[in-house]
Amino acid sequence: MSTEPTANGRCAETQPLAVLLLGPTGSGKTALSLNLGERFGGEIVSCDSVAVYRGMDLGTAKPTAEERARLPHHLIDVAPPNQPFTAGEYSRRARAALKEIAARGRLPIVTGGTGLYLRALTEGLFAEPARQDDLRRRLRRSHARHGAAWLHRLLGRLDPASAARIHANDTPKLIRAIEICLATREPLSQMLSKASAKDPLTGFRLLRIGLNPPRQALYDRLNRRAAAMFAAGLIEETRGLLARYGPVTTLDSLGYRQALAVIAGTLREEDAIVAAQQGHRNYAKRQLTWFRREPDVHWIADFGDELQTQSAAAALVQAALVPGFTG
Protein backbone atom coordinates (compact mmCIF):
# COMPACT_ATOMS: atom_id res chain seq x y z
CA MET A 1 0.00 0.00 0.00
CA SER A 2 1.44 3.36 -1.03
CA THR A 3 1.91 5.94 1.70
CA GLU A 4 4.25 8.24 -0.23
CA PRO A 5 3.44 11.94 0.29
CA THR A 6 2.19 13.82 -2.75
CA ALA A 7 2.99 17.36 -3.89
CA ASN A 8 0.53 18.85 -1.41
CA GLY A 9 1.87 16.81 1.50
CA ARG A 10 -1.00 14.34 1.76
CA CYS A 11 -0.55 10.61 1.30
CA ALA A 12 -2.17 9.38 -1.91
CA GLU A 13 -4.40 6.91 -0.07
CA THR A 14 -5.98 9.72 1.99
CA GLN A 15 -6.82 11.91 -1.00
CA PRO A 16 -10.44 11.98 -2.22
CA LEU A 17 -11.35 10.24 -5.45
CA ALA A 18 -12.58 12.06 -8.56
CA VAL A 19 -14.09 10.09 -11.46
CA LEU A 20 -13.54 11.35 -15.01
CA LEU A 21 -16.00 10.00 -17.59
CA LEU A 22 -14.81 10.62 -21.13
CA GLY A 23 -15.80 9.55 -24.60
CA PRO A 24 -17.37 10.79 -27.81
CA THR A 25 -20.62 12.68 -28.08
CA GLY A 26 -23.63 10.37 -27.97
CA SER A 27 -21.83 7.59 -26.08
CA GLY A 28 -24.06 7.78 -23.01
CA LYS A 29 -21.84 9.67 -20.57
CA THR A 30 -24.80 11.45 -18.97
CA ALA A 31 -26.64 8.20 -18.25
CA LEU A 32 -23.53 6.62 -16.77
CA SER A 33 -22.71 9.67 -14.64
CA LEU A 34 -26.22 9.66 -13.15
CA ASN A 35 -26.05 5.93 -12.46
CA LEU A 36 -22.67 6.19 -10.73
CA GLY A 37 -23.68 9.34 -8.88
CA GLU A 38 -26.75 7.69 -7.42
CA ARG A 39 -24.81 4.57 -6.46
CA PHE A 40 -21.92 6.36 -4.79
CA GLY A 41 -23.31 9.67 -3.56
CA GLY A 42 -21.90 11.76 -6.36
CA GLU A 43 -22.32 15.18 -7.92
CA ILE A 44 -21.81 15.91 -11.63
CA VAL A 45 -19.29 18.41 -12.98
CA SER A 46 -20.00 19.08 -16.65
CA CYS A 47 -17.01 19.25 -19.00
CA ASP A 48 -18.66 20.74 -22.10
CA SER A 49 -17.54 23.98 -23.71
CA VAL A 50 -21.03 24.83 -25.01
CA ALA A 51 -23.18 23.58 -22.11
CA VAL A 52 -21.70 26.40 -19.99
CA TYR A 53 -23.91 28.84 -21.94
CA ARG A 54 -27.44 29.64 -20.85
CA GLY A 55 -30.15 29.19 -23.46
CA MET A 56 -28.12 26.84 -25.64
CA ASP A 57 -30.05 23.72 -24.71
CA LEU A 58 -31.21 21.65 -27.67
CA GLY A 59 -27.95 21.80 -29.62
CA THR A 60 -25.82 20.80 -26.63
CA ALA A 61 -27.80 17.75 -25.46
CA LYS A 62 -27.60 19.07 -21.90
CA PRO A 63 -29.01 16.86 -19.17
CA THR A 64 -32.75 17.40 -19.03
CA ALA A 65 -34.44 19.18 -16.13
CA GLU A 66 -35.53 15.77 -14.81
CA GLU A 67 -31.97 14.43 -14.99
CA ARG A 68 -30.54 17.50 -13.30
CA ALA A 69 -33.09 17.16 -10.51
CA ARG A 70 -31.74 13.71 -9.66
CA LEU A 71 -28.27 14.96 -8.66
CA PRO A 72 -26.52 18.32 -8.25
CA HIS A 73 -24.88 19.49 -11.49
CA HIS A 74 -22.08 22.06 -11.83
CA LEU A 75 -20.70 24.17 -14.71
CA ILE A 76 -23.95 24.15 -16.72
CA ASP A 77 -25.66 27.45 -17.64
CA VAL A 78 -23.01 29.60 -15.95
CA ALA A 79 -22.47 32.23 -18.68
CA PRO A 80 -24.49 34.05 -21.35
CA PRO A 81 -23.59 33.19 -24.97
CA ASN A 82 -22.08 36.63 -25.56
CA GLN A 83 -19.56 36.26 -22.70
CA PRO A 84 -16.29 34.48 -23.53
CA PHE A 85 -15.69 31.41 -21.37
CA THR A 86 -12.17 30.06 -21.76
CA ALA A 87 -10.62 26.74 -20.86
CA GLY A 88 -8.70 28.55 -18.13
CA GLU A 89 -11.92 29.88 -16.60
CA TYR A 90 -13.39 26.40 -16.81
CA SER A 91 -10.37 24.93 -15.03
CA ARG A 92 -10.62 27.42 -12.16
CA ARG A 93 -14.33 26.87 -11.63
CA ALA A 94 -14.21 23.10 -12.06
CA ARG A 95 -11.34 22.72 -9.60
CA ALA A 96 -13.27 24.78 -7.06
CA ALA A 97 -16.34 22.57 -7.63
CA LEU A 98 -14.30 19.39 -7.10
CA LYS A 99 -12.98 20.70 -3.79
CA GLU A 100 -16.42 21.76 -2.61
CA ILE A 101 -17.97 18.41 -3.54
CA ALA A 102 -15.21 16.43 -1.83
CA ALA A 103 -15.48 18.65 1.28
CA ARG A 104 -19.13 17.59 1.56
CA GLY A 105 -18.06 13.94 1.50
CA ARG A 106 -19.53 13.45 -1.96
CA LEU A 107 -17.94 11.91 -5.07
CA PRO A 108 -17.06 14.35 -7.88
CA ILE A 109 -17.92 12.90 -11.31
CA VAL A 110 -16.59 14.94 -14.24
CA THR A 111 -18.40 14.13 -17.47
CA GLY A 112 -18.33 15.61 -20.94
CA GLY A 113 -16.62 15.55 -24.27
CA THR A 114 -14.50 18.71 -24.46
CA GLY A 115 -10.97 17.36 -24.39
CA LEU A 116 -9.26 20.73 -23.96
CA TYR A 117 -11.41 21.52 -20.91
CA LEU A 118 -10.59 18.14 -19.38
CA ARG A 119 -6.89 18.68 -19.95
CA ALA A 120 -7.13 22.18 -18.50
CA LEU A 121 -8.73 20.69 -15.39
CA THR A 122 -6.23 17.89 -14.89
CA GLU A 123 -2.99 19.36 -16.24
CA GLY A 124 -3.56 23.10 -16.18
CA LEU A 125 -2.77 25.46 -19.03
CA PHE A 126 0.00 27.83 -19.95
CA ALA A 127 -0.45 31.47 -19.02
CA GLU A 128 -2.59 32.64 -21.95
CA PRO A 129 -1.91 36.07 -23.43
CA ALA A 130 -4.68 38.63 -23.07
CA ARG A 131 -7.37 38.85 -25.73
CA GLN A 132 -6.46 41.06 -28.69
CA ASP A 133 -9.84 42.54 -29.58
CA ASP A 134 -8.60 44.61 -32.54
CA LEU A 135 -6.85 41.56 -34.00
CA ARG A 136 -9.97 39.45 -33.47
CA ARG A 137 -12.10 41.97 -35.34
CA ARG A 138 -9.65 42.00 -38.25
CA LEU A 139 -9.61 38.20 -38.37
CA ARG A 140 -13.42 38.05 -38.39
CA ARG A 141 -13.59 40.59 -41.21
CA SER A 142 -11.05 38.61 -43.24
CA HIS A 143 -12.95 35.42 -42.48
CA ALA A 144 -16.16 37.00 -43.82
CA ARG A 145 -14.35 38.34 -46.90
CA HIS A 146 -12.29 35.27 -47.87
CA GLY A 147 -14.58 32.42 -46.82
CA ALA A 148 -14.77 29.67 -44.24
CA ALA A 149 -11.46 27.95 -45.04
CA TRP A 150 -9.31 31.09 -44.87
CA LEU A 151 -8.69 31.00 -41.11
CA HIS A 152 -7.75 27.33 -41.24
CA ARG A 153 -5.24 27.94 -44.05
CA LEU A 154 -3.72 30.85 -42.12
CA LEU A 155 -3.34 28.75 -38.97
CA GLY A 156 -1.82 25.99 -41.10
CA ARG A 157 0.99 28.36 -42.08
CA LEU A 158 1.50 29.65 -38.52
CA ASP A 159 1.05 26.40 -36.59
CA PRO A 160 0.47 23.20 -38.63
CA ALA A 161 0.07 21.05 -35.49
CA SER A 162 -2.78 23.18 -34.16
CA ALA A 163 -4.39 23.35 -37.61
CA ALA A 164 -4.41 19.54 -37.73
CA ARG A 165 -6.17 19.46 -34.35
CA ILE A 166 -8.76 22.22 -34.86
CA HIS A 167 -11.60 21.69 -37.31
CA ALA A 168 -11.78 24.08 -40.25
CA ASN A 169 -15.28 25.21 -39.21
CA ASP A 170 -14.43 25.88 -35.56
CA THR A 171 -14.09 29.64 -35.97
CA PRO A 172 -13.69 30.62 -32.27
CA LYS A 173 -10.83 28.16 -31.69
CA LEU A 174 -9.15 29.09 -34.97
CA ILE A 175 -9.26 32.79 -34.11
CA ARG A 176 -7.89 32.18 -30.61
CA ALA A 177 -5.07 29.98 -31.91
CA ILE A 178 -4.07 32.55 -34.55
CA GLU A 179 -4.34 35.33 -31.98
CA ILE A 180 -1.96 33.52 -29.61
CA CYS A 181 0.51 32.74 -32.41
CA LEU A 182 0.64 36.37 -33.53
CA ALA A 183 0.67 37.84 -30.02
CA THR A 184 3.44 35.60 -28.68
CA ARG A 185 5.32 34.88 -31.94
CA GLU A 186 5.23 31.23 -30.93
CA PRO A 187 2.96 28.40 -32.15
CA LEU A 188 0.15 27.52 -29.77
CA SER A 189 1.09 23.84 -30.03
CA GLN A 190 4.56 24.58 -28.65
CA MET A 191 3.12 26.59 -25.77
CA LEU A 192 0.73 23.78 -24.90
CA SER A 193 3.61 21.31 -24.78
CA LYS A 194 5.53 23.27 -22.14
CA ALA A 195 4.75 21.26 -19.03
CA SER A 196 6.69 23.69 -16.85
CA ALA A 197 4.12 26.37 -17.62
CA LYS A 198 1.23 24.23 -16.48
CA ASP A 199 -0.42 23.77 -13.11
CA PRO A 200 -1.55 20.14 -12.70
CA LEU A 201 -4.48 19.27 -10.47
CA THR A 202 -3.40 18.05 -7.03
CA GLY A 203 -5.22 16.71 -4.01
CA PHE A 204 -7.28 14.06 -5.84
CA ARG A 205 -6.87 10.50 -7.03
CA LEU A 206 -8.20 10.34 -10.58
CA LEU A 207 -10.11 7.41 -12.06
CA ARG A 208 -10.57 7.77 -15.82
CA ILE A 209 -13.35 5.70 -17.41
CA GLY A 210 -13.76 5.93 -21.18
CA LEU A 211 -16.69 4.91 -23.38
CA ASN A 212 -15.96 3.59 -26.86
CA PRO A 213 -19.14 2.01 -28.23
CA PRO A 214 -19.25 0.21 -31.61
CA ARG A 215 -18.63 2.85 -34.25
CA GLN A 216 -21.62 2.19 -36.53
CA ALA A 217 -24.02 2.01 -33.59
CA LEU A 218 -22.63 5.32 -32.35
CA TYR A 219 -23.09 6.93 -35.76
CA ASP A 220 -26.67 5.67 -35.97
CA ARG A 221 -27.39 7.16 -32.56
CA LEU A 222 -25.80 10.48 -33.54
CA ASN A 223 -27.85 10.63 -36.74
CA ARG A 224 -31.07 10.12 -34.77
CA ARG A 225 -30.08 12.66 -32.14
CA ALA A 226 -29.22 15.37 -34.66
CA ALA A 227 -32.57 14.90 -36.39
CA ALA A 228 -34.33 14.98 -33.01
CA MET A 229 -32.68 18.30 -32.15
CA PHE A 230 -34.21 19.94 -35.20
CA ALA A 231 -37.57 18.28 -34.59
CA ALA A 232 -37.55 19.61 -31.02
CA GLY A 233 -37.10 23.20 -32.21
CA LEU A 234 -33.40 23.88 -32.66
CA ILE A 235 -34.06 26.45 -35.40
CA GLU A 236 -36.49 28.33 -33.17
CA GLU A 237 -34.05 28.22 -30.24
CA THR A 238 -31.29 29.56 -32.51
CA ARG A 239 -33.54 32.32 -33.83
CA GLY A 240 -34.28 33.40 -30.25
CA LEU A 241 -30.58 33.42 -29.32
CA LEU A 242 -29.75 35.41 -32.44
CA ALA A 243 -32.43 37.98 -31.63
CA ARG A 244 -31.20 38.36 -28.05
CA TYR A 245 -27.42 38.25 -28.47
CA GLY A 246 -26.72 38.82 -32.15
CA PRO A 247 -24.33 36.70 -34.28
CA VAL A 248 -22.03 35.70 -31.40
CA THR A 249 -19.24 33.21 -32.07
CA THR A 250 -20.76 30.61 -29.71
CA LEU A 251 -23.50 30.08 -32.31
CA ASP A 252 -20.85 28.71 -34.66
CA SER A 253 -20.91 25.41 -32.75
CA LEU A 254 -22.36 22.18 -34.13
CA GLY A 255 -26.09 22.22 -34.75
CA TYR A 256 -26.43 25.95 -34.25
CA ARG A 257 -24.19 26.60 -37.26
CA GLN A 258 -26.54 24.57 -39.47
CA ALA A 259 -29.65 26.15 -37.90
CA LEU A 260 -28.21 29.60 -38.66
CA ALA A 261 -27.81 28.58 -42.30
CA VAL A 262 -31.50 27.66 -42.43
CA ILE A 263 -32.42 31.03 -40.90
CA ALA A 264 -30.19 32.80 -43.43
CA GLY A 265 -31.81 30.87 -46.28
CA THR A 266 -28.59 29.21 -47.45
CA LEU A 267 -29.66 25.67 -46.45
CA ARG A 268 -32.94 23.82 -46.48
CA GLU A 269 -33.81 22.21 -43.15
CA GLU A 270 -33.41 18.67 -44.49
CA ASP A 271 -29.93 19.54 -45.80
CA ALA A 272 -29.03 21.20 -42.49
CA ILE A 273 -29.93 18.00 -40.66
CA VAL A 274 -27.67 15.97 -42.96
CA ALA A 275 -24.84 18.46 -42.44
CA ALA A 276 -25.31 18.36 -38.66
CA GLN A 277 -25.31 14.57 -38.69
CA GLN A 278 -22.03 14.53 -40.61
CA GLY A 279 -20.58 17.15 -38.29
CA HIS A 280 -21.43 15.14 -35.19
CA ARG A 281 -19.91 11.99 -36.67
CA ASN A 282 -16.71 13.86 -37.52
CA TYR A 283 -16.62 15.40 -34.04
CA ALA A 284 -16.94 11.97 -32.43
CA LYS A 285 -13.91 10.78 -34.40
CA ARG A 286 -11.84 13.77 -33.25
CA GLN A 287 -12.92 13.25 -29.63
CA LEU A 288 -11.80 9.63 -29.66
CA THR A 289 -8.45 10.61 -31.16
CA TRP A 290 -7.98 13.20 -28.41
CA PHE A 291 -9.09 10.96 -25.53
CA ARG A 292 -6.83 8.12 -26.61
CA ARG A 293 -3.95 10.35 -25.54
CA GLU A 294 -5.31 10.52 -21.99
CA PRO A 295 -3.31 8.38 -19.52
CA ASP A 296 -4.61 5.36 -17.60
CA VAL A 297 -8.09 5.23 -19.14
CA HIS A 298 -10.24 2.19 -18.35
CA TRP A 299 -12.03 1.77 -21.67
CA ILE A 300 -15.47 0.14 -21.92
CA ALA A 301 -16.53 -0.81 -25.45
CA ASP A 302 -20.23 0.04 -25.12
CA PHE A 303 -22.72 2.81 -24.39
CA GLY A 304 -23.06 4.31 -20.95
CA ASP A 305 -26.77 3.52 -20.69
CA GLU A 306 -26.19 -0.23 -21.02
CA LEU A 307 -26.52 -2.24 -17.80
CA GLN A 308 -23.27 -4.13 -18.38
CA THR A 309 -21.40 -0.85 -18.86
CA GLN A 310 -22.86 0.58 -15.68
CA SER A 311 -21.95 -2.56 -13.73
CA ALA A 312 -18.38 -2.55 -15.07
CA ALA A 313 -17.94 1.16 -14.30
CA ALA A 314 -19.39 0.71 -10.81
CA ALA A 315 -16.88 -2.08 -10.14
CA LEU A 316 -14.06 0.25 -11.17
CA VAL A 317 -15.30 2.99 -8.85
CA GLN A 318 -15.78 0.56 -5.98
CA ALA A 319 -12.24 -0.74 -6.38
CA ALA A 320 -10.89 2.82 -6.56
CA LEU A 321 -12.57 3.72 -3.30
CA VAL A 322 -10.51 1.06 -1.52
CA PRO A 323 -7.55 2.65 0.34
CA GLY A 324 -4.33 2.28 -1.60
CA PHE A 325 -5.71 3.07 -5.05
CA THR A 326 -3.54 5.73 -6.70
CA GLY A 327 -5.03 5.99 -10.20
C-alpha positions in Angstrom: 0.0 0.0 0.0 1.4 3.4 -1.0 1.9 5.9 1.7 4.3 8.2 -0.2 3.4 11.9 0.3 2.2 13.8 -2.8 3.0 17.4 -3.9 0.5 18.9 -1.4 1.9 16.8 1.5 -1.0 14.3 1.8 -0.6 10.6 1.3 -2.2 9.4 -1.9 -4.4 6.9 -0.1 -6.0 9.7 2.0 -6.8 11.9 -1.0 -10.4 12.0 -2.2 -11.3 10.2 -5.5 -12.6 12.1 -8.6 -14.1 10.1 -11.5 -13.5 11.4 -15.0 -16.0 10.0 -17.6 -14.8 10.6 -21.1 -15.8 9.5 -24.6 -17.4 10.8 -27.8 -20.6 12.7 -28.1 -23.6 10.4 -28.0 -21.8 7.6 -26.1 -24.1 7.8 -23.0 -21.8 9.7 -20.6 -24.8 11.4 -19.0 -26.6 8.2 -18.3 -23.5 6.6 -16.8 -22.7 9.7 -14.6 -26.2 9.7 -13.1 -26.0 5.9 -12.5 -22.7 6.2 -10.7 -23.7 9.3 -8.9 -26.8 7.7 -7.4 -24.8 4.6 -6.5 -21.9 6.4 -4.8 -23.3 9.7 -3.6 -21.9 11.8 -6.4 -22.3 15.2 -7.9 -21.8 15.9 -11.6 -19.3 18.4 -13.0 -20.0 19.1 -16.7 -17.0 19.3 -19.0 -18.7 20.7 -22.1 -17.5 24.0 -23.7 -21.0 24.8 -25.0 -23.2 23.6 -22.1 -21.7 26.4 -20.0 -23.9 28.8 -21.9 -27.4 29.6 -20.9 -30.2 29.2 -23.5 -28.1 26.8 -25.6 -30.1 23.7 -24.7 -31.2 21.7 -27.7 -28.0 21.8 -29.6 -25.8 20.8 -26.6 -27.8 17.8 -25.5 -27.6 19.1 -21.9 -29.0 16.9 -19.2 -32.8 17.4 -19.0 -34.4 19.2 -16.1 -35.5 15.8 -14.8 -32.0 14.4 -15.0 -30.5 17.5 -13.3 -33.1 17.2 -10.5 -31.7 13.7 -9.7 -28.3 15.0 -8.7 -26.5 18.3 -8.3 -24.9 19.5 -11.5 -22.1 22.1 -11.8 -20.7 24.2 -14.7 -23.9 24.1 -16.7 -25.7 27.4 -17.6 -23.0 29.6 -15.9 -22.5 32.2 -18.7 -24.5 34.0 -21.4 -23.6 33.2 -25.0 -22.1 36.6 -25.6 -19.6 36.3 -22.7 -16.3 34.5 -23.5 -15.7 31.4 -21.4 -12.2 30.1 -21.8 -10.6 26.7 -20.9 -8.7 28.6 -18.1 -11.9 29.9 -16.6 -13.4 26.4 -16.8 -10.4 24.9 -15.0 -10.6 27.4 -12.2 -14.3 26.9 -11.6 -14.2 23.1 -12.1 -11.3 22.7 -9.6 -13.3 24.8 -7.1 -16.3 22.6 -7.6 -14.3 19.4 -7.1 -13.0 20.7 -3.8 -16.4 21.8 -2.6 -18.0 18.4 -3.5 -15.2 16.4 -1.8 -15.5 18.6 1.3 -19.1 17.6 1.6 -18.1 13.9 1.5 -19.5 13.4 -2.0 -17.9 11.9 -5.1 -17.1 14.4 -7.9 -17.9 12.9 -11.3 -16.6 14.9 -14.2 -18.4 14.1 -17.5 -18.3 15.6 -20.9 -16.6 15.5 -24.3 -14.5 18.7 -24.5 -11.0 17.4 -24.4 -9.3 20.7 -24.0 -11.4 21.5 -20.9 -10.6 18.1 -19.4 -6.9 18.7 -20.0 -7.1 22.2 -18.5 -8.7 20.7 -15.4 -6.2 17.9 -14.9 -3.0 19.4 -16.2 -3.6 23.1 -16.2 -2.8 25.5 -19.0 0.0 27.8 -20.0 -0.5 31.5 -19.0 -2.6 32.6 -21.9 -1.9 36.1 -23.4 -4.7 38.6 -23.1 -7.4 38.9 -25.7 -6.5 41.1 -28.7 -9.8 42.5 -29.6 -8.6 44.6 -32.5 -6.9 41.6 -34.0 -10.0 39.5 -33.5 -12.1 42.0 -35.3 -9.6 42.0 -38.3 -9.6 38.2 -38.4 -13.4 38.1 -38.4 -13.6 40.6 -41.2 -11.0 38.6 -43.2 -13.0 35.4 -42.5 -16.2 37.0 -43.8 -14.4 38.3 -46.9 -12.3 35.3 -47.9 -14.6 32.4 -46.8 -14.8 29.7 -44.2 -11.5 28.0 -45.0 -9.3 31.1 -44.9 -8.7 31.0 -41.1 -7.8 27.3 -41.2 -5.2 27.9 -44.1 -3.7 30.8 -42.1 -3.3 28.8 -39.0 -1.8 26.0 -41.1 1.0 28.4 -42.1 1.5 29.7 -38.5 1.0 26.4 -36.6 0.5 23.2 -38.6 0.1 21.1 -35.5 -2.8 23.2 -34.2 -4.4 23.4 -37.6 -4.4 19.5 -37.7 -6.2 19.5 -34.3 -8.8 22.2 -34.9 -11.6 21.7 -37.3 -11.8 24.1 -40.3 -15.3 25.2 -39.2 -14.4 25.9 -35.6 -14.1 29.6 -36.0 -13.7 30.6 -32.3 -10.8 28.2 -31.7 -9.2 29.1 -35.0 -9.3 32.8 -34.1 -7.9 32.2 -30.6 -5.1 30.0 -31.9 -4.1 32.6 -34.5 -4.3 35.3 -32.0 -2.0 33.5 -29.6 0.5 32.7 -32.4 0.6 36.4 -33.5 0.7 37.8 -30.0 3.4 35.6 -28.7 5.3 34.9 -31.9 5.2 31.2 -30.9 3.0 28.4 -32.2 0.1 27.5 -29.8 1.1 23.8 -30.0 4.6 24.6 -28.6 3.1 26.6 -25.8 0.7 23.8 -24.9 3.6 21.3 -24.8 5.5 23.3 -22.1 4.8 21.3 -19.0 6.7 23.7 -16.8 4.1 26.4 -17.6 1.2 24.2 -16.5 -0.4 23.8 -13.1 -1.5 20.1 -12.7 -4.5 19.3 -10.5 -3.4 18.0 -7.0 -5.2 16.7 -4.0 -7.3 14.1 -5.8 -6.9 10.5 -7.0 -8.2 10.3 -10.6 -10.1 7.4 -12.1 -10.6 7.8 -15.8 -13.4 5.7 -17.4 -13.8 5.9 -21.2 -16.7 4.9 -23.4 -16.0 3.6 -26.9 -19.1 2.0 -28.2 -19.3 0.2 -31.6 -18.6 2.9 -34.2 -21.6 2.2 -36.5 -24.0 2.0 -33.6 -22.6 5.3 -32.3 -23.1 6.9 -35.8 -26.7 5.7 -36.0 -27.4 7.2 -32.6 -25.8 10.5 -33.5 -27.9 10.6 -36.7 -31.1 10.1 -34.8 -30.1 12.7 -32.1 -29.2 15.4 -34.7 -32.6 14.9 -36.4 -34.3 15.0 -33.0 -32.7 18.3 -32.1 -34.2 19.9 -35.2 -37.6 18.3 -34.6 -37.6 19.6 -31.0 -37.1 23.2 -32.2 -33.4 23.9 -32.7 -34.1 26.5 -35.4 -36.5 28.3 -33.2 -34.1 28.2 -30.2 -31.3 29.6 -32.5 -33.5 32.3 -33.8 -34.3 33.4 -30.3 -30.6 33.4 -29.3 -29.7 35.4 -32.4 -32.4 38.0 -31.6 -31.2 38.4 -28.1 -27.4 38.3 -28.5 -26.7 38.8 -32.1 -24.3 36.7 -34.3 -22.0 35.7 -31.4 -19.2 33.2 -32.1 -20.8 30.6 -29.7 -23.5 30.1 -32.3 -20.9 28.7 -34.7 -20.9 25.4 -32.7 -22.4 22.2 -34.1 -26.1 22.2 -34.8 -26.4 26.0 -34.3 -24.2 26.6 -37.3 -26.5 24.6 -39.5 -29.6 26.2 -37.9 -28.2 29.6 -38.7 -27.8 28.6 -42.3 -31.5 27.7 -42.4 -32.4 31.0 -40.9 -30.2 32.8 -43.4 -31.8 30.9 -46.3 -28.6 29.2 -47.5 -29.7 25.7 -46.4 -32.9 23.8 -46.5 -33.8 22.2 -43.2 -33.4 18.7 -44.5 -29.9 19.5 -45.8 -29.0 21.2 -42.5 -29.9 18.0 -40.7 -27.7 16.0 -43.0 -24.8 18.5 -42.4 -25.3 18.4 -38.7 -25.3 14.6 -38.7 -22.0 14.5 -40.6 -20.6 17.2 -38.3 -21.4 15.1 -35.2 -19.9 12.0 -36.7 -16.7 13.9 -37.5 -16.6 15.4 -34.0 -16.9 12.0 -32.4 -13.9 10.8 -34.4 -11.8 13.8 -33.3 -12.9 13.2 -29.6 -11.8 9.6 -29.7 -8.5 10.6 -31.2 -8.0 13.2 -28.4 -9.1 11.0 -25.5 -6.8 8.1 -26.6 -4.0 10.4 -25.5 -5.3 10.5 -22.0 -3.3 8.4 -19.5 -4.6 5.4 -17.6 -8.1 5.2 -19.1 -10.2 2.2 -18.3 -12.0 1.8 -21.7 -15.5 0.1 -21.9 -16.5 -0.8 -25.4 -20.2 0.0 -25.1 -22.7 2.8 -24.4 -23.1 4.3 -20.9 -26.8 3.5 -20.7 -26.2 -0.2 -21.0 -26.5 -2.2 -17.8 -23.3 -4.1 -18.4 -21.4 -0.9 -18.9 -22.9 0.6 -15.7 -21.9 -2.6 -13.7 -18.4 -2.5 -15.1 -17.9 1.2 -14.3 -19.4 0.7 -10.8 -16.9 -2.1 -10.1 -14.1 0.2 -11.2 -15.3 3.0 -8.9 -15.8 0.6 -6.0 -12.2 -0.7 -6.4 -10.9 2.8 -6.6 -12.6 3.7 -3.3 -10.5 1.1 -1.5 -7.5 2.6 0.3 -4.3 2.3 -1.6 -5.7 3.1 -5.1 -3.5 5.7 -6.7 -5.0 6.0 -10.2 
